[in-house]
Amino acid sequence: MIDTNAQFDIALKMCRDLFVKKLHDYGAAWRIMRTTSITDQIFIKANRIRSLEIKKESKVGEGILPEFIGIVNYGIIGLIQLLKGHAETEDMTAEEAIEIYDSLVAETKALMIAKNHDYDEAWRSMRVNSYTDLILMKILRTKQIEDNDGETLVSEGIDANYKDMINYSVFAIIKLTEK
């Protein structure tokens, strides 16, 4: 039997490992980014995925898997920025960033578990390009909420959209790495 929790953990370990390595190389330089810039960075990655899915060719030699990993990590960075606000300097140690990263991943995984229960693992029957389209839609929704200064009448906020983008990306990573 397929264990979604275990697959989710394996996919997130790939993302976390890259996050930790980049944190070593660059520090928490991303702390200066406002959430609108993070949303745009996620857009760039999702748009590139869609472009590669349509063109079926990469001129820079990188496939879509690293882009989904990037969406996960930028989604977590976005959640950190929502939690802490942006900074004027790199004001976070690697240890603090990793601790917050792990906490937000746990929250995001809990959301996946709840939704996966209710939707009865429907994601397994979906195509990877559907995750791409859903992420792009979530980005457009997030941009609209940001343009409305974070105010919504009946909709979930920016954090919920980031979590959904992360979860769709993890599903894509699982599908792309399944044997």
N, CA and C atoms as an extended XYZ file, in Angstrom:
537
Properties=species:S:1:pos:R:3:atomname:S:1:resname:S:1:resid:I:1 pbc="F F F"
N         0.842       -1.191        0.000 N   MET     1
C         0.000        0.000        0.000 CA  MET     1
C         0.883        1.249        0.000 C   MET     1
N         0.468        2.225       -0.740 N   ILE     2
C         1.209        3.480       -0.850 CA  ILE     2
C         0.968        4.306        0.403 C   ILE     2
N         2.054        4.809        0.986 N   ASP     3
C         1.979        5.601        2.202 CA  ASP     3
C         2.240        7.067        1.866 C   ASP     3
N         1.174        7.833        1.746 N   THR     4
C         1.285        9.239        1.373 CA  THR     4
C         2.147       10.004        2.370 C   THR     4
N         1.978        9.733        3.670 N   ASN     5
C         2.772       10.447        4.674 CA  ASN     5
C         4.263       10.221        4.464 C   ASN     5
N         4.656        8.991        4.209 N   ALA     6
C         6.073        8.679        3.995 CA  ALA     6
C         6.577        9.337        2.710 C   ALA     6
N         5.784        9.270        1.650 N   GLN     7
C         6.184        9.908        0.393 CA  GLN     7
C         6.306       11.420        0.562 C   GLN     7
N         5.383       11.997        1.297 N   PHE     8
C         5.405       13.438        1.565 CA  PHE     8
C         6.687       13.792        2.314 C   PHE     8
N         7.040       12.994        3.319 N   ASP     9
C         8.254       13.247        4.100 CA  ASP     9
C         9.514       13.144        3.240 C   ASP     9
N         9.556       12.167        2.348 N   ILE    10
C        10.714       12.007        1.466 CA  ILE    10
C        10.849       13.217        0.549 C   ILE    10
N         9.729       13.647       -0.030 N   ALA    11
C         9.753       14.816       -0.923 CA  ALA    11
C        10.179       16.066       -0.154 C   ALA    11
N         9.640       16.232        1.048 N   LEU    12
C         9.998       17.408        1.836 CA  LEU    12
C        11.442       17.365        2.304 C   LEU    12
N        11.987       16.186        2.500 N   LYS    13
C        13.403       16.075        2.865 CA  LYS    13
C        14.278       16.605        1.737 C   LYS    13
N        13.902       16.298        0.484 N   MET    14
C        14.640       16.837       -0.664 CA  MET    14
C        14.632       18.367       -0.637 C   MET    14
N        13.461       18.927       -0.359 N   CYS    15
C        13.312       20.380       -0.326 CA  CYS    15
C        14.105       20.980        0.836 C   CYS    15
N        13.990       20.375        1.990 N   ARG    16
C        14.679       20.871        3.182 CA  ARG    16
C        16.191       20.804        3.009 C   ARG    16
N        16.682       19.695        2.446 N   ASP    17
C        18.120       19.555        2.224 CA  ASP    17
C        18.651       20.689        1.346 C   ASP    17
N        17.928       21.022        0.293 N   LEU    18
C        18.346       22.125       -0.574 CA  LEU    18
C        18.263       23.463        0.161 C   LEU    18
N        17.190       23.655        0.938 N   PHE    19
C        17.034       24.883        1.722 CA  PHE    19
C        18.225       25.077        2.663 C   PHE    19
N        18.608       24.012        3.355 N   VAL    20
C        19.725       24.077        4.300 CA  VAL    20
C        21.029       24.403        3.573 C   VAL    20
N        21.255       23.781        2.423 N   LYS    21
C        22.479       24.041        1.661 CA  LYS    21
C        22.518       25.483        1.160 C   LYS    21
N        21.396       25.974        0.672 N   LYS    22
C        21.356       27.366        0.202 CA  LYS    22
C        21.489       28.334        1.377 C   LYS    22
N        20.946       27.968        2.513 N   LEU    23
C        21.094       28.791        3.719 CA  LEU    23
C        22.571       28.888        4.095 C   LEU    23
N        23.284       27.793        3.937 N   HIS    24
C        24.730       27.801        4.196 CA  HIS    24
C        25.447       28.728        3.215 C   HIS    24
N        25.098       28.609        1.926 N   ASP    25
C        25.776       29.391        0.890 CA  ASP    25
C        25.438       30.876        0.936 C   ASP    25
N        24.154       31.203        1.155 N   TYR    26
C        23.685       32.584        1.029 CA  TYR    26
C        23.227       33.221        2.335 C   TYR    26
N        23.118       32.419        3.390 N   GLY    27
C        22.519       32.941        4.611 CA  GLY    27
C        21.031       33.169        4.384 C   GLY    27
N        20.436       33.941        5.256 N   ALA    28
C        19.002       34.237        5.148 CA  ALA    28
C        18.783       35.563        4.419 C   ALA    28
N        19.501       35.745        3.303 N   ALA    29
C        19.386       36.974        2.514 CA  ALA    29
C        17.938       37.232        2.070 C   ALA    29
N        17.160       36.164        1.938 N   TRP    30
C        15.756       36.284        1.533 CA  TRP    30
C        14.911       37.045        2.549 C   TRP    30
N        15.437       37.291        3.736 N   ARG    31
C        14.678       38.018        4.764 CA  ARG    31
C        14.317       39.434        4.318 C   ARG    31
N        15.036       39.986        3.346 N   ILE    32
C        14.713       41.341        2.886 CA  ILE    32
C        13.526       41.355        1.923 C   ILE    32
N        13.121       40.191        1.446 N   MET    33
C        12.041       40.137        0.456 CA  MET    33
C        10.674       40.356        1.099 C   MET    33
N         9.884       41.181        0.433 N   ARG    34
C         8.478       41.339        0.825 CA  ARG    34
C         7.690       40.172        0.221 C   ARG    34
N         6.553       39.872        0.791 N   THR    35
C         5.794       38.708        0.307 CA  THR    35
C         5.376       38.871       -1.151 C   THR    35
N         5.142       40.094       -1.593 N   THR    36
C         4.779       40.287       -3.003 CA  THR    36
C         5.908       39.812       -3.925 C   THR    36
N         7.144       40.044       -3.515 N   SER    37
C         8.289       39.583       -4.315 CA  SER    37
C         8.410       38.068       -4.282 C   SER    37
N         8.087       37.484       -3.151 N   ILE    38
C         8.122       36.020       -3.041 CA  ILE    38
C         7.039       35.410       -3.935 C   ILE    38
N         5.865       35.998       -3.920 N   THR    39
C         4.789       35.528       -4.799 CA  THR    39
C         5.235       35.602       -6.252 C   THR    39
N         5.899       36.699       -6.623 N   ASP    40
C         6.389       36.828       -7.999 CA  ASP    40
C         7.466       35.791       -8.305 C   ASP    40
N         8.316       35.477       -7.343 N   GLN    41
C         9.347       34.453       -7.546 CA  GLN    41
C         8.696       33.079       -7.764 C   GLN    41
N         7.660       32.785       -6.996 N   ILE    42
C         6.933       31.528       -7.194 CA  ILE    42
C         6.278       31.526       -8.580 C   ILE    42
N         5.751       32.677       -8.983 N   PHE    43
C         5.152       32.789      -10.322 CA  PHE    43
C         6.175       32.452      -11.408 C   PHE    43
N         7.393       32.997      -11.274 N   ILE    44
C         8.435       32.731      -12.267 CA  ILE    44
C         8.686       31.226      -12.376 C   ILE    44
N         8.772       30.563      -11.237 N   LYS    45
C         9.036       29.127      -11.234 CA  LYS    45
C         7.866       28.347      -11.840 C   LYS    45
N         6.650       28.669      -11.439 N   ALA    46
C         5.475       27.961      -11.973 CA  ALA    46
C         5.303       28.239      -13.461 C   ALA    46
N         5.564       29.454      -13.873 N   ASN    47
C         5.441       29.799      -15.288 CA  ASN    47
C         6.481       29.041      -16.117 C   ASN    47
N         7.685       28.892      -15.572 N   ARG    48
C         8.719       28.121      -16.272 CA  ARG    48
C         8.305       26.652      -16.384 C   ARG    48
N         7.733       26.106      -15.321 N   ILE    49
C         7.251       24.716      -15.373 CA  ILE    49
C         6.237       24.567      -16.501 C   ILE    49
N         5.281       25.482      -16.538 N   ARG    50
C         4.238       25.401      -17.571 CA  ARG    50
C         4.849       25.527      -18.967 C   ARG    50
N         5.791       26.438      -19.105 N   SER    51
C         6.462       26.618      -20.386 CA  SER    51
C         7.174       25.329      -20.812 C   SER    51
N         7.877       24.690      -19.878 N   LEU    52
C         8.569       23.439      -20.193 CA  LEU    52
C         7.581       22.312      -20.493 C   LEU    52
N         6.460       22.295      -19.787 N   GLU    53
C         5.448       21.270      -20.056 CA  GLU    53
C         4.889       21.420      -21.472 C   GLU    53
N         4.721       22.661      -21.908 N   ILE    54
C         4.149       22.911      -23.237 CA  ILE    54
C         5.195       22.708      -24.330 C   ILE    54
N         6.382       23.283      -24.138 N   LYS    55
C         7.431       23.213      -25.167 CA  LYS    55
C         8.145       21.867      -25.197 C   LYS    55
N         8.149       21.168      -24.064 N   LYS    56
C         8.811       19.866      -23.935 CA  LYS    56
C        10.313       19.946      -24.229 C   LYS    56
N        10.897       21.108      -23.954 N   GLU    57
C        12.328       21.306      -24.180 CA  GLU    57
C        12.835       22.400      -23.245 C   GLU    57
N        14.009       22.160      -22.675 N   SER    58
C        14.658       23.147      -21.818 CA  SER    58
C        15.957       23.596      -22.471 C   SER    58
N        16.122       24.888      -22.643 N   LYS    59
C        17.344       25.427      -23.241 CA  LYS    59
C        18.452       25.600      -22.206 C   LYS    59
N        18.107       25.596      -20.918 N   VAL    60
C        19.132       25.759      -19.878 CA  VAL    60
C        19.464       24.437      -19.188 C   VAL    60
N        18.835       23.358      -19.606 N   GLY    61
C        19.214       22.041      -19.132 CA  GLY    61
C        18.661       21.627      -17.780 C   GLY    61
N        17.805       22.422      -17.192 N   GLU    62
C        17.193       22.041      -15.917 CA  GLU    62
C        15.742       21.687      -16.169 C   GLU    62
N        15.294       20.627      -15.531 N   GLY    63
C        13.927       20.178      -15.713 CA  GLY    63
C        12.967       20.848      -14.745 C   GLY    63
N        11.782       20.255      -14.635 N   ILE    64
C        10.744       20.859      -13.805 CA  ILE    64
C        10.845       20.466      -12.336 C   ILE    64
N        11.469       19.332      -12.038 N   LEU    65
C        11.577       18.907      -10.640 CA  LEU    65
C        12.234       19.977       -9.758 C   LEU    65
N        13.382       20.554      -10.167 N   PRO    66
C        13.977       21.599       -9.318 CA  PRO    66
C        13.073       22.821       -9.126 C   PRO    66
N        12.226       23.092      -10.100 N   GLU    67
C        11.312       24.237       -9.981 CA  GLU    67
C        10.222       23.962       -8.946 C   GLU    67
N         9.709       22.729       -8.917 N   PHE    68
C         8.724       22.384       -7.884 CA  PHE    68
C         9.368       22.442       -6.496 C   PHE    68
N        10.614       21.987       -6.390 N   ILE    69
C        11.339       22.087       -5.120 CA  ILE    69
C        11.481       23.563       -4.735 C   ILE    69
N        11.791       24.398       -5.713 N   GLY    70
C        11.892       25.834       -5.465 CA  GLY    70
C        10.586       26.446       -4.992 C   GLY    70
N         9.475       25.994       -5.563 N   ILE    71
C         8.163       26.510       -5.125 CA  ILE    71
C         7.912       26.135       -3.674 C   ILE    71
N         8.242       24.903       -3.301 N   VAL    72
C         8.084       24.504       -1.896 CA  VAL    72
C         8.892       25.439       -1.002 C   VAL    72
N        10.160       25.632       -1.334 N   ASN    73
C        11.019       26.434       -0.467 CA  ASN    73
C        10.622       27.906       -0.448 C   ASN    73
N        10.255       28.468       -1.595 N   TYR    74
C         9.789       29.856       -1.589 CA  TYR    74
C         8.444       29.977       -0.875 C   TYR    74
N         7.612       28.934       -0.972 N   GLY    75
C         6.350       28.957       -0.227 CA  GLY    75
C         6.593       29.013        1.272 C   GLY    75
N         7.553       28.220        1.748 N   ILE    76
C         7.908       28.254        3.179 CA  ILE    76
C         8.509       29.608        3.537 C   ILE    76
N         9.373       30.122        2.677 N   ILE    77
C         9.940       31.455        2.915 CA  ILE    77
C         8.823       32.495        2.990 C   ILE    77
N         7.845       32.384        2.113 N   GLY    78
C         6.698       33.295        2.155 CA  GLY    78
C         5.953       33.202        3.477 C   GLY    78
N         5.756       31.980        3.964 N   LEU    79
C         5.088       31.805        5.258 CA  LEU    79
C         5.926       32.401        6.391 C   LEU    79
N         7.246       32.251        6.302 N   ILE    80
C         8.121       32.851        7.317 CA  ILE    80
C         7.974       34.370        7.291 C   ILE    80
N         7.942       34.932        6.085 N   GLN    81
C         7.834       36.382        5.972 CA  GLN    81
C         6.475       36.878        6.482 C   GLN    81
N         5.429       36.116        6.238 N   LEU    82
C         4.114       36.485        6.780 CA  LEU    82
C         4.146       36.457        8.308 C   LEU    82
N         4.856       35.495        8.850 N   LEU    83
C         4.950       35.333       10.297 CA  LEU    83
C         5.821       36.408       10.929 C   LEU    83
N         6.968       36.684       10.321 N   LYS    84
C         7.967       37.570       10.916 CA  LYS    84
C         8.001       38.972       10.322 C   LYS    84
N         7.402       39.155        9.153 N   GLY    85
C         7.569       40.408        8.429 CA  GLY    85
C         8.919       40.412        7.739 C   GLY    85
N         9.075       41.274        6.734 N   HIS    86
C        10.376       41.332        6.061 CA  HIS    86
C        11.330       42.178        6.903 C   HIS    86
N        12.603       41.966        6.679 N   ALA    87
C        13.629       42.669        7.443 CA  ALA    87
C        14.430       43.569        6.509 C   ALA    87
N        15.154       44.490        7.079 N   GLU    88
C        16.020       45.360        6.283 CA  GLU    88
C        17.405       44.744        6.091 C   GLU    88
N        17.715       43.749        6.910 N   THR    89
C        18.997       43.055        6.812 CA  THR    89
C        18.751       41.569        7.066 C   THR    89
N        19.782       40.796        6.881 N   GLU    90
C        19.714       39.373        7.193 CA  GLU    90
C        19.742       39.264        8.721 C   GLU    90
N        18.593       39.015        9.308 N   ASP    91
C        18.450       39.098       10.770 CA  ASP    91
C        18.111       37.764       11.422 C   ASP    91
N        18.377       36.682       10.726 N   MET    92
C        17.976       35.376       11.223 CA  MET    92
C        19.140       34.409       11.064 C   MET    92
N        19.420       33.657       12.105 N   THR    93
C        20.469       32.645       12.006 CA  THR    93
C        19.948       31.456       11.207 C   THR    93
N        20.874       30.657       10.730 N   ALA    94
C        20.492       29.444       10.007 CA  ALA    94
C        19.676       28.529       10.909 C   ALA    94
N        20.081       28.410       12.157 N   GLU    95
C        19.365       27.536       13.093 CA  GLU    95
C        17.924       28.001       13.288 C   GLU    95
N        17.735       29.318       13.447 N   GLU    96
C        16.379       29.847       13.618 CA  GLU    96
C        15.553       29.631       12.358 C   GLU    96
N        16.143       29.869       11.201 N   ALA    97
C        15.428       29.681        9.937 CA  ALA    97
C        14.999       28.223        9.764 C   ALA    97
N        15.881       27.299       10.086 N   ILE    98
C        15.563       25.874        9.947 CA  ILE    98
C        14.477       25.465       10.945 C   ILE    98
N        14.547       25.987       12.152 N   GLU    99
C        13.521       25.673       13.159 CA  GLU    99
C        12.141       26.156       12.709 C   GLU    99
N        12.075       27.373       12.188 N   ILE   100
C        10.799       27.903       11.703 CA  ILE   100
C        10.342       27.133       10.463 C   ILE   100
N        11.287       26.828        9.568 N   TYR   101
C        10.992       26.044        8.368 CA  TYR   101
C        10.313       24.734        8.774 C   TYR   101
N        10.927       24.013        9.714 N   ASP   102
C        10.387       22.722       10.143 CA  ASP   102
C         8.998       22.867       10.751 C   ASP   102
N         8.786       23.903       11.527 N   SER   103
C         7.482       24.141       12.145 CA  SER   103
C         6.413       24.405       11.083 C   SER   103
N         6.752       25.214       10.091 N   LEU   104
C         5.781       25.533        9.041 CA  LEU   104
C         5.527       24.341        8.123 C   LEU   104
N         6.539       23.522        7.906 N   VAL   105
C         6.341       22.292        7.138 CA  VAL   105
C         5.371       21.377        7.883 C   VAL   105
N         5.513       21.287        9.190 N   ALA   106
C         4.595       20.454        9.976 CA  ALA   106
C         3.158       20.950        9.855 C   ALA   106
N         2.958       22.260        9.918 N   GLU   107
C         1.615       22.840        9.739 CA  GLU   107
C         1.058       22.518        8.357 C   GLU   107
N         1.903       22.677        7.345 N   THR   108
C         1.485       22.463        5.963 CA  THR   108
C         1.164       20.993        5.719 C   THR   108
N         1.959       20.109        6.316 N   LYS   109
C         1.693       18.678        6.190 CA  LYS   109
C         0.375       18.321        6.884 C   LYS   109
N         0.107       18.911        8.028 N   ALA   110
C        -1.156       18.646        8.732 CA  ALA   110
C        -2.346       19.046        7.855 C   ALA   110
N        -2.219       20.158        7.146 N   LEU   111
C        -3.272       20.578        6.223 CA  LEU   111
C        -3.439       19.544        5.112 C   LEU   111
N        -2.316       19.056        4.566 N   MET   112
C        -2.375       18.043        3.520 CA  MET   112
C        -3.082       16.794        4.025 C   MET   112
N        -2.740       16.358        5.229 N   ILE   113
C        -3.348       15.148        5.783 CA  ILE   113
C        -4.864       15.315        5.900 C   ILE   113
N        -5.291       16.460        6.409 N   ALA   114
C        -6.731       16.716        6.559 CA  ALA   114
C        -7.434       16.747        5.198 C   ALA   114
N        -6.859       17.485        4.246 N   LYS   115
C        -7.484       17.576        2.927 CA  LYS   115
C        -7.420       16.235        2.197 C   LYS   115
N        -6.309       15.530        2.354 N   ASN   116
C        -6.160       14.241        1.698 CA  ASN   116
C        -7.222       13.265        2.202 C   ASN   116
N        -7.551       13.343        3.464 N   HIS   117
C        -8.620       12.513        4.027 CA  HIS   117
C        -9.949       12.849        3.365 C   HIS   117
N       -10.258       14.141        3.323 N   ASP   118
C       -11.546       14.569        2.787 CA  ASP   118
C       -11.677       14.317        1.284 C   ASP   118
N       -10.580       14.482        0.548 N   TYR   119
C       -10.611       14.321       -0.907 CA  TYR   119
C       -10.239       12.902       -1.353 C   TYR   119
N        -9.945       12.033       -0.393 N   ASP   120
C        -9.687       10.623       -0.666 CA  ASP   120
C        -8.574       10.417       -1.703 C   ASP   120
N        -7.467       11.120       -1.491 N   GLU   121
C        -6.274       10.991       -2.331 CA  GLU   121
C        -6.547       11.229       -3.808 C   GLU   121
N        -7.431       12.151       -4.113 N   ALA   122
C        -7.743       12.476       -5.514 CA  ALA   122
C        -6.508       12.941       -6.271 C   ALA   122
N        -5.536       13.527       -5.574 N   TRP   123
C        -4.321       14.027       -6.220 CA  TRP   123
C        -3.583       12.935       -6.992 C   TRP   123
N        -3.740       11.698       -6.552 N   ARG   124
C        -3.041       10.591       -7.228 CA  ARG   124
C        -3.554       10.365       -8.647 C   ARG   124
N        -4.786       10.747       -8.912 N   SER   125
C        -5.371       10.576      -10.245 CA  SER   125
C        -5.164       11.797      -11.134 C   SER   125
N        -4.561       12.824      -10.572 N   MET   126
C        -4.340       14.050      -11.340 CA  MET   126
C        -3.020       13.980      -12.101 C   MET   126
N        -2.927       14.799      -13.124 N   ARG   127
C        -1.694       14.935      -13.901 CA  ARG   127
C        -0.836       16.032      -13.282 C   ARG   127
N         0.467       15.926      -13.478 N   VAL   128
C         1.388       16.936      -12.942 CA  VAL   128
C         1.061       18.309      -13.509 C   VAL   128
N         0.678       18.374      -14.793 N   ASN   129
C         0.377       19.697      -15.356 CA  ASN   129
C        -0.862       20.333      -14.718 C   ASN   129
N        -1.732       19.528      -14.141 N   SER   130
C        -2.860       20.093      -13.401 CA  SER   130
C        -2.383       20.775      -12.123 C   SER   130
N        -1.376       20.196      -11.465 N   TYR   131
C        -0.796       20.863      -10.285 CA  TYR   131
C        -0.210       22.209      -10.691 C   TYR   131
N         0.459       22.231      -11.837 N   THR   132
C         1.043       23.482      -12.332 CA  THR   132
C        -0.042       24.536      -12.512 C   THR   132
N        -1.126       24.170      -13.171 N   ASP   133
C        -2.213       25.119      -13.405 CA  ASP   133
C        -2.851       25.580      -12.099 C   ASP   133
N        -3.026       24.648      -11.164 N   LEU   134
C        -3.598       25.025       -9.867 CA  LEU   134
C        -2.668       25.972       -9.109 C   LEU   134
N        -1.372       25.739       -9.188 N   ILE   135
C        -0.417       26.641       -8.538 CA  ILE   135
C        -0.489       28.022       -9.173 C   ILE   135
N        -0.535       28.076      -10.506 N   LEU   136
C        -0.644       29.370      -11.177 CA  LEU   136
C        -1.930       30.095      -10.786 C   LEU   136
N        -3.027       29.354      -10.651 N   MET   137
C        -4.279       29.971      -10.209 CA  MET   137
C        -4.135       30.509       -8.785 C   MET   137
N        -3.505       29.729       -7.900 N   LYS   138
C        -3.286       30.174       -6.517 CA  LYS   138
C        -2.404       31.422       -6.481 C   LYS   138
N        -1.442       31.510       -7.383 N   ILE   139
C        -0.594       32.700       -7.460 CA  ILE   139
C        -1.429       33.913       -7.849 C   ILE   139
N        -2.284       33.764       -8.848 N   LEU   140
C        -3.148       34.880       -9.257 CA  LEU   140
C        -4.071       35.300       -8.120 C   LEU   140
N        -4.604       34.339       -7.387 N   ARG   141
C        -5.442       34.655       -6.228 CA  ARG   141
C        -4.629       35.402       -5.172 C   ARG   141
N        -3.411       34.922       -4.932 N   THR   142
C        -2.547       35.556       -3.929 CA  THR   142
C        -2.224       36.984       -4.331 C   THR   142
N        -1.914       37.193       -5.600 N   LYS   143
C        -1.621       38.553       -6.068 CA  LYS   143
C        -2.822       39.476       -5.854 C   LYS   143
N        -4.023       38.959       -6.110 N   GLN   144
C        -5.228       39.772       -5.908 CA  GLN   144
C        -5.390       40.118       -4.434 C   GLN   144
N        -5.169       39.154       -3.568 N   ILE   145
C        -5.263       39.416       -2.120 CA  ILE   145
C        -4.198       40.431       -1.708 C   ILE   145
N        -2.997       40.292       -2.229 N   GLU   146
C        -1.931       41.262       -1.924 CA  GLU   146
C        -2.310       42.653       -2.410 C   GLU   146
N        -2.900       42.728       -3.612 N   ASP   147
C        -3.341       44.027       -4.146 CA  ASP   147
C        -4.461       44.629       -3.309 C   ASP   147
N        -5.184       43.769       -2.581 N   ASN   148
C        -6.250       44.223       -1.674 CA  ASN   148
C        -5.726       44.396       -0.249 C   ASN   148
N        -4.418       44.553       -0.115 N   ASP   149
C        -3.765       44.735        1.198 CA  ASP   149
C        -4.068       43.597        2.170 C   ASP   149
N        -4.208       42.373        1.634 N   GLY   150
C        -4.422       41.198        2.469 CA  GLY   150
C        -5.860       40.995        2.911 C   GLY   150
N        -6.739       41.886        2.525 N   GLU   151
C        -8.142       41.805        2.943 CA  GLU   151
C        -8.934       40.886        2.019 C   GLU   151
N        -9.733       40.014        2.621 N   THR   152
C       -10.654       39.162        1.861 CA  THR   152
C       -12.029       39.246        2.514 C   THR   152
N       -13.052       39.006        1.728 N   LEU   153
C       -14.410       38.988        2.263 CA  LEU   153
C       -14.807       37.591        2.719 C   LEU   153
N       -14.531       36.599        1.892 N   VAL   154
C       -14.953       35.238        2.212 CA  VAL   154
C       -13.870       34.197        1.960 C   VAL   154
N       -12.744       34.623        1.453 N   SER   155
C       -11.713       33.682        1.020 CA  SER   155
C       -10.625       33.507        2.060 C   SER   155
N        -9.886       32.400        1.910 N   GLU   156
C        -8.722       32.171        2.758 CA  GLU   156
C        -7.667       33.214        2.426 C   GLU   156
N        -6.721       33.378        3.311 N   GLY   157
C        -5.700       34.391        3.133 CA  GLY   157
C        -4.493       33.913        2.344 C   GLY   157
N        -3.481       34.747        2.324 N   ILE   158
C        -2.248       34.459        1.599 CA  ILE   158
C        -1.594       33.198        2.129 C   ILE   158
N        -1.587       33.026        3.444 N   ASP   159
C        -0.933       31.851        4.028 CA  ASP   159
C        -1.554       30.552        3.522 C   ASP   159
N        -2.862       30.495        3.433 N   ALA   160
C        -3.534       29.284        2.944 CA  ALA   160
C        -3.169       29.005        1.489 C   ALA   160
N        -3.040       30.059        0.695 N   ASN   161
C        -2.653       29.881       -0.703 CA  ASN   161
C        -1.220       29.382       -0.819 C   ASN   161
N        -0.306       29.932       -0.010 N   TYR   162
C         1.072       29.430       -0.007 CA  TYR   162
C         1.097       27.947        0.380 C   TYR   162
N         0.333       27.579        1.403 N   LYS   163
C         0.313       26.177        1.839 CA  LYS   163
C        -0.219       25.267        0.736 C   LYS   163
N        -1.254       25.710        0.026 N   ASP   164
C        -1.775       24.909       -1.078 CA  ASP   164
C        -0.732       24.767       -2.191 C   ASP   164
N        -0.010       25.864       -2.499 N   MET   165
C         1.042       25.795       -3.524 CA  MET   165
C         2.127       24.806       -3.111 C   MET   165
N         2.484       24.837       -1.839 N   ILE   166
C         3.483       23.897       -1.325 CA  ILE   166
C         2.982       22.466       -1.480 C   ILE   166
N         1.756       22.213       -1.050 N   ASN   167
C         1.226       20.848       -1.105 CA  ASN   167
C         1.088       20.338       -2.539 C   ASN   167
N         0.615       21.172       -3.468 N   TYR   168
C         0.544       20.750       -4.868 CA  TYR   168
C         1.944       20.451       -5.403 C   TYR   168
N         2.921       21.259       -5.000 N   SER   169
C         4.298       21.026       -5.450 CA  SER   169
C         4.840       19.718       -4.890 C   SER   169
N         4.536       19.428       -3.642 N   VAL   170
C         4.982       18.158       -3.064 CA  VAL   170
C         4.337       16.987       -3.803 C   VAL   170
N         3.061       17.102       -4.130 N   PHE   171
C         2.420       16.041       -4.906 CA  PHE   171
C         3.134       15.851       -6.247 C   PHE   171
N         3.509       16.951       -6.890 N   ALA   172
C         4.233       16.864       -8.162 CA  ALA   172
C         5.588       16.193       -7.963 C   ALA   172
N         6.290       16.562       -6.901 N   ILE   173
C         7.590       15.948       -6.622 CA  ILE   173
C         7.430       14.437       -6.417 C   ILE   173
N         6.392       14.044       -5.685 N   ILE   174
C         6.139       12.618       -5.469 CA  ILE   174
C         5.920       11.925       -6.807 C   ILE   174
N         5.052       12.498       -7.634 N   LYS   175
C         4.760       11.862       -8.933 CA  LYS   175
C         5.989       11.810       -9.825 C   LYS   175
N         6.783       12.875       -9.807 N   LEU   176
C         7.959       12.939      -10.694 CA  LEU   176
C         9.090       12.024      -10.235 C   LEU   176
N         9.068       11.620       -8.966 N   THR   177
C        10.155       10.781       -8.452 CA  THR   177
C         9.714        9.343       -8.191 C   THR   177
N         8.442        9.038       -8.419 N   GLU   178
C         7.979        7.654       -8.245 CA  GLU   178
C         8.633        6.758       -9.278 C   GLU   178
N         8.911        5.559       -8.849 N   LYS   179
C         9.547        4.607       -9.775 CA  LYS   179
C         8.519        3.890      -10.601 C   LYS   179
